[in-house]
Structures are given as structure tokens and as C-alpha cells.
Amino acid sequence: EHQLHPADGDRARELDRLILHSWSKHGSTNPFTVARGEGVRLWDHDGREYLDFSSQLVNTNIGHAHPRVVEAIQRQAAELATVAPATTNLRRSEAAERILSTIDGLAAVFFTNGGADAVENAIRMARVHTGRTKVLSHYRSYHGNTGAAINATGDHRRLGNEFALGHVHCFGPFLYRSEFWATSEEQEGERALQHARRVIESEGPETFAAILVEPVPGTAGILVPPPGYLQGLRELADRHGIVLILDEVMAGFGRTGHWFAHQHDGVRPDLVTFAKGVNSGYVPVGGVIIAEHILGTFRERPIPGGLTYAGHPLAAASIVATIDAMTDERIVERAAHLGADILGPGLRALAERHPIIGEVRGRGCFWALDLVADRGTREPVDASVVARLKALLLERGYVPFTADNRIHVTPPLVMGDDDARVGLAILDEALAALGSP
Ligand code: PLP
């Protein structure tokens, strides 16, 4: 049934020259060729098998080709593959119901095509709701590649895209590379909050529509915030009538061992953006989950925005099947177990053997290895070291997620304990083969 032909791989690479790939110079990439996926495994056209420790772009939380999700999409495709957004459709209604069942105290869902336009629309809602413009977000963040979302992004991808007004950035907490000379998590959290408070005061609190943060910044390095930080932002938002938007696009839907990362902190958001894990990316989709008091604004006046594919039936069917399967198979609990019992201890043990690992941080199936040239100075390794490590891992059948000087260990949440241990052993071997940085 799943015949793999080496010639198809050659043809895929040949025709790949017709594609301008994301974030790259045309013709400069040599993308890893993937033919098939099942569970936590991928195969290339030569039949080589890989363990997926990336979940692609940290989105295939339920693994590849989950039979319930595949079947739901197939059934929906035959029944009604697409429908206009201004219709009522049972699958879409059920998708909203399932999403709202994973989060307390929020009232409705606005569907988009992916994460960036989820952020885009959340910012728009905050601006309409408050009548203000400015958005405060973190330098260490990624919020997507569209107008307001890329301007809210703090990392280097914002540069060259700064065409929008009203975006202000601050440093969030990150003890290992503290901007605040902090020596404890508590200090780091307090000082980062004080910094955010001063930025808002200096910019004019009455000019802010939103504070927009990832509850655990993902691409920026999996930066679990100190206890109290998110709650502090909540209080800051409340004091000044600012909307708190939590961007759960990467951290949401089980990745951290709770349905949403902010649920570890017990903080109450006004808007939550989601995509990726909501249906593990089988069909592109995202959206905004909206609190009742913001929804009130859109009872008074229409939301000034919409998309042809909002609540697309194939996406909706895949959301219903994904959330049902995650619930029935206790997949969020599995993510918590993998983090607490296998990945956390296993990665910390690797750090004891390999001085290149400066810090291990994360929770659930959301971990980063911060690689350093020198443990004393914490100087990051350069890109060539990460590229070599990536090649060593791929050779050994391990698909990594890399960013800057880091390896992010972000497998599908359905990974078995034994596969997770195999991955840790491959990491150990590849780090040993890498030698000293
Ligand atoms: N927000 C966060 C936190 C993300 O990690 C991403 C993508 O990685 C996005 C937004 C953008 O999502 P998309 O690529 O689906 O537009």
C-alpha cells in the first residue's frame, strides 16, 4: 500500500527548485525529503526510517496519520469538502464546542487559516475593543508572518518587515541569559515585570490595546516563565484596561502537559490564539478563543474581518477527531508523563555528560538544549556546530528541531517511552561524535 520509490525522491528534489522556501534565499536550501509518516515515524523515498523529535514545526502533537483524524477528514471530504463561512455547519459548531471544552471561562471561537492570522485577528479584536493601538510583546518571541503578527514578533524575523505602527517590545524573563542581572527565578520574574511596567508607563498606559505574549515562548528557546510572571502581566493589563492575549499557537493543545501552557500558571486570558496542535496540522487552521467581555463588543458591532476558509469543514472535522482522540487516549497526560519521567530526567543526565549543554529547560514534550561554547561564559555555540549536530542526528535516524544555538526536543505527545529512550540514546551518541565545541 505504501510503496516507496527512490526515483520519487530524486524527482521531488529536482522539482523542489520550483519552490521559493520560507525564510531562505532561493536555491540555498537542501530540504530533508519526507515521503510518509505514521505515529512518531517518518520515511524517505529510499525507505529510511526516522524518529520525529521535531513534530515538524512543533505541530503534529498527535503524531502522523492518526487513523481517527485521517478517517474524519476522508468522511468529511466526501460529505461536504468546503462551505462558505457565513453558513452554519455541524462540524464547525462541534469544533468550537470541543475547543471550548479544553479551556475554562472563555466564550467563543473565531476561526482563521493558521497561527499568524489568529494573532492578526486577536490584535484587531483588542484594538477594536479598547479603541487603542499599541501592542506590547516580547523581544524573545515569534507570532507569525503577517502584518501585525510579524511586527509583534520580537526575533530577527521582524527586521525588514517593520511597516506597521504601534508595536512596542520588552524583555521577558529568561534567567539563564538574564537581562536583569538576576540570580534566581523569583528575582528574574519580578524584575522582568518591573521592566514591562516601566515600558508601559513610559509609552503611556492609555495607548495600549494589548499585551501579547507566548505563555512559554517556543521558537525563542522554550522559556518557561517564573511563577507569578504571567499573573503579574494579568494585573498590569487589568490596572490599565489592556487586553491580555496569550499566544498558545505552539504551546497549546497538550504540548506542555496541560491543554494550554497558561493553565500551569492559573492565569485568566482575555484572548487565546491557537493553531498547530488543535488538529496537529493535518489541515491548516487556527483561531482566537474569546472571553465573554470582549465578545460583548462584537455583539454591539460586527467584527471587521473574515476569511473564505474560516471554520473550513475539513479543518473542523480534523479538530473534532483530534480533540476526541487526545481525550480518549489520554494524550495530554502522556505528554506530562514523558516530560516528568523520561525526557526531563534523560536530558538532564545528558547535560551531566556533555559540557556543550549549558542548560536544559522545558516541560511536557517541550524542551530545549541550550548549547554553549563555554559553560562559564555561556557563550552560544555558532550555527556551524548546530548544523553539524543536526547532520549527525539525521544520519542516526533522529529528526531534530533546531533554532539558533539550540536543539528543541519536541516529539509528538504520543511517543512511547521506548522510542523516547531511543531518541535520548541517539542524542547522547551524536553529542559524543560531535566532540568538544
Ligand atoms: N505564534 C506562535 C507562538 C508560533 O510559534 C507560530 C509559528 O511557529 C505562529 C504564531 C505562527 O503560526 P503560523 O506559522 O501557523 O502562521
Residues whose N, C-alpha, C, O or C-beta is under 5 A from the ligand:
A	BS01	PLP	G114 G115 A116 D117 Y142 H143 G144 E214 G218 D247 V249 M250 A275
